[in-house]
Amino acid sequence: MLNGKTIMITGGTGSFGKRCCQEILTRFNPEKVIIFSRDELKQSEMASHSVFSSERIRFFIGDVRDMPRLERAMAGVDYVIHAAALKQVTAAEYNPHEFIKTNINGAMNVVDAAIATDVQRVIALSTDKAVNPINLYGATKLCSDKIFIAGNSYSGKIDTRFSVVRYGNVIGSRGSVIPIFLKQKENGLITITKPEMTRFIISIEDGVSFALRSLNDMMGGEIFIPKLPSCSIGNLANAIAPDCPVKIIGLRPGEKLHEALIPADEAHHTTEQEDRYIIHPSNPYWTYNSEHYKGDICKEGFGYNSLDNPNQLSVEDLTGLVETFRNTEVI
């Protein structure tokens, strides 16, 4: 579906955006890929890489807080992948206004600009922290999810459709724990919050593939959730630096001990498939048919969280995963 189309990636110079752009250029034949971001240095560095030397790439400096700029960038765009966000949990606790402006107001601007410019489909990236949030980052992403789902009600006779992809921690993304632990290993001391803390994890490649698959499948209003493995932070530290001393520093402001991807309250309108879950909109005021997706509706009270997840990675599993990460070129 991407062949001959124009795709815009907001936050396109981030870890996800770069990998997504590379995947689109490698697997498909798009007319154009627009990288929309606010940092000209990152755009310049990305453009200098041979992977992104294609004449089909356009770099567009702009901020999702700026509605007129978004409208200008989306002119003639078929699909939008919305990856722009502020995402550091502790920074959000200290800078709530900035996170609200980008993650919430920016989401509203993306929805309005997409409808105004007749974009066909928009897929937005979310996070497990949006489920029953206790930190401001998670709360802004929950609001963002609601904005994108509700956006389907606003498009009227315009065919613009909006859906969301929600998954866990991305291995090796900017600020993620594996590169931090690898750096700490060099200094001889690993600091962890709590060894029993668990997290869902996904590779950047799998995250991109899942987002593109969801963009292809979406009707508008779904939240797509991949089935993922979980791991404890203690096991991860042991896999990376088994001989290093460990310092326990406790939970940081806004952190959960365990994360969830599906809350129990939404199980009754969630379909389970072999490798993913689909949360259907609870009140679709637009044409939507949940029976379009084959699968079973989850039992009432079902929840999908990182602690009870049956797919738990062992230290041995994590050791192999870390090696794969270390041998993968980071663009």
N, C-alpha and C positions, 0 to 999 in steps of 0.2 A: 504493500500500500504506500510505501514511501517513495517508490520510483516516480520520478518526474514531479515530485512535490517539493514545496518549500517548507522547511522545518525551522522553528526558532527555539533555542534553548536559553531560558533565563538562568543566570548564574552559570553561564557556559564555560567559564574559566576555572570552575571548581573541579574537584576530583571526579564527581559524577559527570559533569558537563563535558569535560575533555574526553573521557572514556566513551560517553554516549555519541559524541561527534565522530570519534574514530570508528565506532561500530557502524554508524549510519553510512559513512563513506566507504567502509570496507564491504558491507553486506548488501548495500542498496545503491541505487543510482538516482539520488535526489537532484532536483534542479538547483537547489541552494540550501545551505545550512547557515542560519544566522546565529552568531554568538552574541548574546546580549548580556553585558555585565558593566559594572561601574569602575573597574580598575584597569586603566590603560596600560600599566606595566605588565599585569598578568596577560592581557591581550597581546601585547608585543612579544612576550616570552612564548606564548602559545603559537603565535603566527610564525615565529622563527624556527619552530620544530618541523622537521621534514614531513611528519605525519599529517600536518595541517597546512601543507603548501598548496592544497587544491584550490583552483580558481573558483570552485563552487562555494567556498566559505566566505562569509561576510562578517566583519567585526563591527559591532554597534555599541558604542559607549552609551550607557544609560542606567537609570535606577528604577526599580519597580515602584518606588515611591512617586515617580514622575509620570502621571497619566498621559499627558500629551506626547511624551517621548515614547511611551509604550505603543500608543496608537500609530505613531510614525513608523516604528520598527515592525509592527505587525501588518502593515499594508501589504497585501498580496500573499500573506502567510497562510498555509493550509493547516499545519499542526503546530501546537505549542507544547513544549515539555518544560514545566515550571519547576526549576531546581534552585532558584534563588532564595536564600534564607539566611538569617543569623541563627546559629545553632548551638553555641556554647552555653551549657546549662548555668554554670556559675556566673558568666558574664551577664546573662539575662537577669539574674537576681539583682545585680547591681545597676543594670541599665535597662529597666523595663520599657521606658518610653521608646528607645531605639528599636527594640525587638518588636514592639507593637506596630511601629511605623512600617517596618519592613515585612514582617510575617503576616500581619493582619491587614493593614491598609494596602500593602503591596498585593496581597491576594485579591482584594476588592478591585484594585486597579487592573490586574491581569484579566479578571472576569469581565469587567466593563469594556476594556480595550478589545478583547477577543470578540465580544458581541458586536461592538461598533465597527469592527473591520471584517466581519463575516468569516472568522477563523472556523474551520470545520470541527476540530477536536482539540481539547486541552487535557493533558494528564499532569497532575500535580504530585510531587513527592511529599510523603508524610513520614511519620516516625512512630515507633512504639510509645514514645513519651507523650503522645497525644491521647493515650488511653488512660482514663482516670488520672489526669495530670496532678502532680503536686508541686511542679515547678513552673515558672513563668514561660519558659521555652515551650514546654508541653502544652500549656494552656493556649499559647498563640497558635500552635500547630493544630490544636483541636478546633479553634475558631476558623483557621484557614480551611480545614477539611469541610466544615459546615458551609463556609462561603462557596467553595467550589461545587459541592453537591447542590446547594440551593441555586447556583448559577443556571442550572438547567431550567429553572422556573422562569428566569428573566429573559431568556432568549426569544420567547414568543414564536413568531413565524420564521425567525432566523434559525438555521440548523445547527448552530454552535452547541456542542455537547462537552460536558466536563465530568471527569472522573479522577479518582485518587489512587495512588499506590502507597501502601504502608508497609515498611519492613524495619528490621532491627539495625544494630550497629554494623557499619560498613568497614570491613577489614582494610586497613591501610589508608583510609580517607584522612583528610587533613585534620589533625588533632585527635585521631583515634588512638586506642591504647597500645596496639602492637608496636608501632614505631617508637612510642614513648618508652615501653618496656625494653626494647632493643637498645635505646640510647642509655637508659639507666643501667643496663647490664654492663656497658662499657665502664661505667663509674663504680660498679661493684655493689650497688644497693638498689633493690626494687621496692618501691612504695606502692602499697595497694590499700584500697578503702576497707574492704572486708573480704576475706578469702571465700566466704560462702555466697557472696553476691553473684547473681547469674544474669546473663545477657543473651539475647538472640544475636546471631552473627550471620553476615552474608558477604560474599565477595563483591567487589565493584563490578566485575564482569556479569555475575548473576543478577545484580541489581539492575544493571542497564538492560539486559536481555528481558527481564521480567517487566520493566517499564515499557519497553517497545512492544512486547506481546500484549500487554494490557491496553496500550494505545490502539492496537489492531482490533482487539476483542470488544472494546467498550461500546455500550449503548448510550451511556450518560447517567451518572448518579451512583455508580458502583465504587466501593473501596476494595481494591484487590490486595490480597495478603498472601505472600508465598509461605509454604511450609518450610521452616528453617530449623537448623540445629541450634542448641543452646550450649553454653559452657559456663563454668564457674571462673571467677577471676583468679582464684587460688590455683586452679589447674592450668590456666593460661600462663600465669607467672612461672609456674613450675616447668612448663613446656619450653618457655623462652630462656629461663636462667635457673636451672635446677640447683646449681651450686651457690647461687647468690643469697646473701642474707636478705630477709624481707622485713620491712617496717610497716606496721598496720597504722594507718592514719585516720580511719573512721570515715563515715559518710560525709560528703561535702554538701554544702547548702543546696537543697532542691533535688538531691539524689534519692532514688528508690533502691531498695535491696534487690528487688526483682521487677522485671518489666512484663507488660502484657501487650498483645497485638489485637486481641478480640475481648471486649468486656462481656461478662455473662449477660448483661441486659440486652445485648444485641444478637444473641445466639439465635433467637427465634426468626430472624430474617437474614441469616447467614447460610450460604450454601457451601458445603465441603466438596471439593473435587480431589483428584488423586494427589496433586502437588500444590494446591492453593485453596484459599477460602475467598469467598466473595460476599461482602456485606452489601445487601441491597438497600436502596433508599427506603426509609420507613414511611414517608409521605410524599411519593412522587406526584407532582402536579403536572407532569409531562408524560408523554407516551413511554411506558416502561413495562417490560414483561420479564419477571424474574425466572419464569419457566424456560426462557431462552437458554439458560445455562443448565446443563445436565449435572446431577449430583444430588446429595441428600441435605435437607435442612438440618442444621445442628440441633441437638436436643436442648430443651429449655434449661438454662443454668450453665451451659457449656462456656468455658473460658479458655483462652489460649494464652498461657503465660510461660515465662522462661524457666520457672522453677519446676512446674509439673509437666513440661514438655518431654515426651518420651524419647526424643532424639537428643541425647546429651553426649557431648564430645568428651572423650577421655584425654588424658595427658598425651598418650601416643598419637591420637587423632590430631590433637592441636600441634604437636611437634611437626608433623608432616605439613599441616596447613601453614605454619609459620615459615617453614622452609620454602614452600611454594611462593609465599609472599616475598621472601628475601630474594628469590631468583627471578621475580617478575620486574621488568623495567617500569618504573614509575614515570609517567609522562608529565 
